[in-house]
Amino acid sequence: MNNVTRIPQGQVSTPVSGKVSAARLLDDAFESLSSRTIMAVGPTGQTMSIPVAWPHGRSPSNDEKTELMRIVNSIHTAMQTPATEDELEDNIDLLISGRASSGKVEGGSRGRVYALVLADVPGAILKAAVTNILRGKAEGIKAEFLPTTDVMLEYCERLQRNVMAKAVMVERMLNLPELPAPEEREGDFQAMREKISKLAQTVRVA
């Protein structure tokens, strides 16, 4: 996957499985593919974040498509896999311990409440959320305070939506058409002009 450029994101950088960070690879693929596609143009001429085609000769190779789809599929699997009991316990302990200095925290009872509320959150998302919070990089959550369970759940759901949106967009970009070569496009335009010219003559005769 040599055409995919690694770009720091700082959003979700947690291994989805094993040693490989599929979420990070997805970030990199999304940025690389977006920079190579042709985006739609709005009615007032502004560029929209909607890819519509690949420039001639710049669509991903079959090998790259295969690798990117492997990443997308692993993301889909990870997003459908709730955190295990061990993952819940470990991440909640880290979160509570990391915020214990900001005030008195009842670890046992608070941990059980967190585990109940976050039971359906994917393990990869939970780990990413806790990591971002402890690093002070969780948007909308103050680094010095332990988030309430509803705030924590909302943040996890937001992370999950962002990851899934990127996965869906990468899959769509892999199926975009590639524009023909310039000389082929010129031939198409010429044929269209001739067709319009003949139609105009027919209209004048009529």
C-alpha positions as a Markdown table, in Angstrom:
| # | Residue | x | y | z |
|---|---|---|---|---|
| 1 | Met | 0.0 | 0.0 | 0.0 |
| 2 | Asn | 2.7 | 2.4 | -1.1 |
| 3 | Asn | 0.4 | 5.1 | -2.3 |
| 4 | Val | -1.1 | 5.7 | 1.2 |
| 5 | Thr | 0.6 | 8.5 | 3.0 |
| 6 | Arg | 0.7 | 8.4 | 6.8 |
| 7 | Ile | -0.8 | 11.6 | 8.2 |
| 8 | Pro | -1.1 | 12.2 | 12.0 |
| 9 | Gln | -4.7 | 12.5 | 13.0 |
| 10 | Gly | -4.9 | 12.4 | 16.8 |
| 11 | Gln | -8.4 | 11.1 | 16.8 |
| 12 | Val | -8.5 | 7.4 | 17.1 |
| 13 | Ser | -5.1 | 5.7 | 17.2 |
| 14 | Thr | -6.0 | 2.5 | 19.0 |
| 15 | Pro | -5.2 | -1.0 | 17.7 |
| 16 | Val | -8.4 | -2.6 | 16.6 |
| 17 | Ser | -6.9 | -6.1 | 16.8 |
| 18 | Gly | -3.4 | -7.4 | 17.4 |
| 19 | Lys | -0.4 | -5.2 | 16.7 |
| 20 | Val | -1.9 | -3.4 | 13.7 |
| 21 | Ser | -3.9 | -0.2 | 14.2 |
| 22 | Ala | -6.6 | -0.6 | 11.6 |
| 23 | Ala | -8.3 | 2.6 | 12.8 |
| 24 | Arg | -5.0 | 4.5 | 12.2 |
| 25 | Leu | -4.6 | 2.9 | 8.8 |
| 26 | Leu | -8.1 | 3.9 | 8.0 |
| 27 | Asp | -7.3 | 7.5 | 8.9 |
| 28 | Asp | -4.3 | 7.4 | 6.6 |
| 29 | Ala | -6.2 | 5.8 | 3.7 |
| 30 | Phe | -9.0 | 8.3 | 4.0 |
| 31 | Glu | -6.7 | 11.3 | 3.8 |
| 32 | Ser | -4.6 | 9.9 | 1.0 |
| 33 | Leu | -7.6 | 8.8 | -1.1 |
| 34 | Ser | -9.4 | 12.1 | -0.5 |
| 35 | Ser | -6.4 | 14.1 | -1.8 |
| 36 | Arg | -6.4 | 12.1 | -5.0 |
| 37 | Thr | -10.0 | 12.1 | -6.0 |
| 38 | Ile | -12.0 | 14.7 | -7.9 |
| 39 | Met | -14.5 | 16.4 | -5.6 |
| 40 | Ala | -18.0 | 17.6 | -6.6 |
| 41 | Val | -18.5 | 21.3 | -7.3 |
| 42 | Gly | -21.4 | 23.1 | -5.8 |
| 43 | Pro | -23.9 | 25.5 | -7.6 |
| 44 | Thr | -21.8 | 28.5 | -6.7 |
| 45 | Gly | -18.5 | 27.0 | -7.7 |
| 46 | Gln | -17.4 | 25.9 | -4.2 |
| 47 | Thr | -15.6 | 22.5 | -3.9 |
| 48 | Met | -17.7 | 20.0 | -1.8 |
| 49 | Ser | -16.4 | 17.1 | 0.3 |
| 50 | Ile | -18.0 | 14.6 | -2.0 |
| 51 | Pro | -15.7 | 12.5 | -4.2 |
| 52 | Val | -17.1 | 11.8 | -7.7 |
| 53 | Ala | -14.3 | 10.3 | -9.8 |
| 54 | Trp | -10.6 | 9.4 | -10.1 |
| 55 | Pro | -8.3 | 11.4 | -12.4 |
| 56 | His | -7.0 | 9.3 | -15.3 |
| 57 | Gly | -4.3 | 7.0 | -14.1 |
| 58 | Arg | -4.7 | 7.8 | -10.4 |
| 59 | Ser | -7.2 | 5.2 | -9.2 |
| 60 | Pro | -6.0 | 2.7 | -6.7 |
| 61 | Ser | -4.4 | -0.5 | -8.0 |
| 62 | Asn | -6.1 | -3.8 | -7.4 |
| 63 | Asp | -3.6 | -4.7 | -4.7 |
| 64 | Glu | -4.3 | -1.4 | -3.0 |
| 65 | Lys | -8.0 | -1.9 | -3.2 |
| 66 | Thr | -7.7 | -5.4 | -1.7 |
| 67 | Glu | -5.6 | -4.1 | 1.2 |
| 68 | Leu | -7.9 | -1.1 | 1.9 |
| 69 | Met | -11.0 | -3.4 | 1.8 |
| 70 | Arg | -9.3 | -5.6 | 4.3 |
| 71 | Ile | -8.9 | -2.6 | 6.6 |
| 72 | Val | -12.5 | -1.5 | 6.0 |
| 73 | Asn | -13.8 | -5.0 | 6.8 |
| 74 | Ser | -11.7 | -5.2 | 10.0 |
| 75 | Ile | -13.2 | -1.9 | 11.1 |
| 76 | His | -16.7 | -3.1 | 10.5 |
| 77 | Thr | -15.9 | -6.2 | 12.5 |
| 78 | Ala | -14.4 | -4.2 | 15.3 |
| 79 | Met | -17.3 | -1.8 | 15.5 |
| 80 | Gln | -19.7 | -4.8 | 15.9 |
| 81 | Thr | -17.6 | -6.3 | 18.8 |
| 82 | Pro | -18.6 | -5.0 | 22.2 |
| 83 | Ala | -15.8 | -4.6 | 24.8 |
| 84 | Thr | -15.2 | -7.8 | 26.8 |
| 85 | Glu | -15.5 | -7.8 | 30.6 |
| 86 | Asp | -11.7 | -7.5 | 30.9 |
| 87 | Glu | -11.6 | -4.6 | 28.5 |
| 88 | Leu | -14.3 | -2.8 | 30.4 |
| 89 | Glu | -12.6 | -3.4 | 33.7 |
| 90 | Asp | -9.1 | -2.4 | 32.5 |
| 91 | Asn | -10.2 | 0.8 | 30.7 |
| 92 | Ile | -12.6 | 2.0 | 33.4 |
| 93 | Asp | -9.9 | 1.4 | 36.0 |
| 94 | Leu | -7.4 | 3.4 | 33.9 |
| 95 | Leu | -10.0 | 6.2 | 33.5 |
| 96 | Ile | -10.9 | 6.4 | 37.2 |
| 97 | Ser | -7.3 | 6.1 | 38.3 |
| 98 | Gly | -6.2 | 8.8 | 35.9 |
| 99 | Arg | -8.7 | 11.2 | 37.3 |
| 100 | Ala | -8.4 | 10.3 | 41.0 |
| 101 | Ser | -6.2 | 13.3 | 41.7 |
| 102 | Ser | -9.0 | 15.7 | 40.7 |
| 103 | Gly | -11.1 | 14.7 | 43.7 |
| 104 | Lys | -12.5 | 11.8 | 45.7 |
| 105 | Val | -13.6 | 9.0 | 43.4 |
| 106 | Glu | -15.5 | 5.9 | 44.6 |
| 107 | Gly | -13.7 | 3.5 | 42.3 |
| 108 | Gly | -15.8 | 0.4 | 43.0 |
| 109 | Ser | -19.3 | 1.8 | 42.7 |
| 110 | Arg | -18.4 | 4.3 | 40.0 |
| 111 | Gly | -16.7 | 1.5 | 38.0 |
| 112 | Arg | -19.8 | -0.7 | 38.1 |
| 113 | Val | -22.0 | 2.2 | 36.8 |
| 114 | Tyr | -19.5 | 2.8 | 34.0 |
| 115 | Ala | -19.5 | -0.9 | 33.1 |
| 116 | Leu | -23.3 | -1.0 | 32.9 |
| 117 | Val | -23.6 | 2.1 | 30.7 |
| 118 | Leu | -20.7 | 1.3 | 28.4 |
| 119 | Ala | -21.4 | -2.5 | 28.0 |
| 120 | Asp | -22.3 | -2.2 | 24.3 |
| 121 | Val | -19.4 | 0.1 | 23.3 |
| 122 | Pro | -16.8 | -1.6 | 21.0 |
| 123 | Gly | -13.6 | -2.4 | 22.8 |
| 124 | Ala | -11.5 | -0.5 | 20.3 |
| 125 | Ile | -13.6 | 2.6 | 20.7 |
| 126 | Leu | -13.6 | 2.4 | 24.5 |
| 127 | Lys | -9.8 | 2.2 | 24.6 |
| 128 | Ala | -9.5 | 5.1 | 22.1 |
| 129 | Ala | -11.9 | 7.2 | 24.2 |
| 130 | Val | -10.1 | 6.5 | 27.5 |
| 131 | Thr | -6.7 | 7.2 | 25.8 |
| 132 | Asn | -7.9 | 10.5 | 24.4 |
| 133 | Ile | -9.4 | 11.6 | 27.7 |
| 134 | Leu | -6.3 | 10.8 | 29.7 |
| 135 | Arg | -4.1 | 12.7 | 27.1 |
| 136 | Gly | -6.4 | 15.7 | 27.3 |
| 137 | Lys | -7.4 | 15.3 | 23.6 |
| 138 | Ala | -11.0 | 14.4 | 23.9 |
| 139 | Glu | -13.1 | 17.2 | 22.4 |
| 140 | Gly | -15.8 | 18.4 | 24.7 |
| 141 | Ile | -14.4 | 16.7 | 27.8 |
| 142 | Lys | -12.4 | 18.7 | 30.3 |
| 143 | Ala | -9.1 | 17.0 | 31.0 |
| 144 | Glu | -9.1 | 17.7 | 34.7 |
| 145 | Phe | -12.5 | 16.1 | 35.5 |
| 146 | Leu | -13.8 | 12.6 | 35.4 |
| 147 | Pro | -16.6 | 12.6 | 32.8 |
| 148 | Thr | -20.1 | 11.5 | 33.8 |
| 149 | Thr | -21.4 | 8.2 | 32.3 |
| 150 | Asp | -23.7 | 10.0 | 29.9 |
| 151 | Val | -20.9 | 12.3 | 28.6 |
| 152 | Met | -18.6 | 9.3 | 28.3 |
| 153 | Leu | -21.2 | 7.3 | 26.4 |
| 154 | Glu | -21.9 | 10.2 | 24.0 |
| 155 | Tyr | -18.2 | 10.6 | 23.3 |
| 156 | Cys | -17.7 | 6.9 | 22.6 |
| 157 | Glu | -20.7 | 7.0 | 20.2 |
| 158 | Arg | -19.3 | 10.1 | 18.5 |
| 159 | Leu | -15.9 | 8.4 | 18.0 |
| 160 | Gln | -17.7 | 5.3 | 16.6 |
| 161 | Arg | -19.7 | 7.4 | 14.1 |
| 162 | Asn | -16.6 | 9.1 | 12.9 |
| 163 | Val | -14.8 | 5.8 | 12.3 |
| 164 | Met | -17.8 | 4.3 | 10.5 |
| 165 | Ala | -18.3 | 7.3 | 8.4 |
| 166 | Lys | -14.7 | 7.1 | 7.2 |
| 167 | Ala | -15.0 | 3.4 | 6.5 |
| 168 | Val | -18.1 | 4.0 | 4.4 |
| 169 | Met | -16.4 | 6.8 | 2.5 |
| 170 | Val | -13.3 | 4.8 | 1.8 |
| 171 | Glu | -15.4 | 2.0 | 0.5 |
| 172 | Arg | -17.3 | 4.4 | -1.8 |
| 173 | Met | -14.1 | 6.0 | -3.1 |
| 174 | Leu | -12.7 | 2.6 | -4.0 |
| 175 | Asn | -15.8 | 2.1 | -6.3 |
| 176 | Leu | -15.6 | 5.5 | -8.1 |
| 177 | Pro | -15.1 | 5.5 | -11.8 |
| 178 | Glu | -11.8 | 6.7 | -13.4 |
| 179 | Leu | -11.9 | 9.5 | -16.0 |
| 180 | Pro | -10.8 | 8.5 | -19.5 |
| 181 | Ala | -7.6 | 9.8 | -21.0 |
| 182 | Pro | -7.7 | 13.4 | -22.2 |
| 183 | Glu | -7.6 | 12.4 | -25.9 |
| 184 | Glu | -10.6 | 10.0 | -25.2 |
| 185 | Arg | -12.5 | 12.8 | -23.5 |
| 186 | Glu | -11.8 | 15.2 | -26.4 |
| 187 | Gly | -13.2 | 12.5 | -28.8 |
| 188 | Asp | -16.3 | 12.3 | -26.7 |
| 189 | Phe | -16.7 | 16.1 | -26.6 |
| 190 | Gln | -16.2 | 16.3 | -30.4 |
| 191 | Ala | -18.9 | 13.6 | -31.0 |
| 192 | Met | -21.3 | 15.5 | -28.7 |
| 193 | Arg | -20.7 | 18.8 | -30.6 |
| 194 | Glu | -21.3 | 17.1 | -34.0 |
| 195 | Lys | -24.5 | 15.6 | -32.6 |
| 196 | Ile | -25.7 | 18.9 | -31.3 |
| 197 | Ser | -24.9 | 20.6 | -34.6 |
| 198 | Lys | -26.9 | 18.1 | -36.6 |
| 199 | Leu | -29.8 | 18.4 | -34.2 |
| 200 | Ala | -29.7 | 22.2 | -34.5 |
| 201 | Gln | -29.8 | 21.9 | -38.4 |
| 202 | Thr | -32.8 | 19.6 | -38.1 |
| 203 | Val | -34.6 | 22.2 | -35.9 |
| 204 | Arg | -33.9 | 25.0 | -38.4 |
| 205 | Val | -35.1 | 23.0 | -41.4 |
| 206 | Ala | -38.3 | 22.1 | -39.5 |
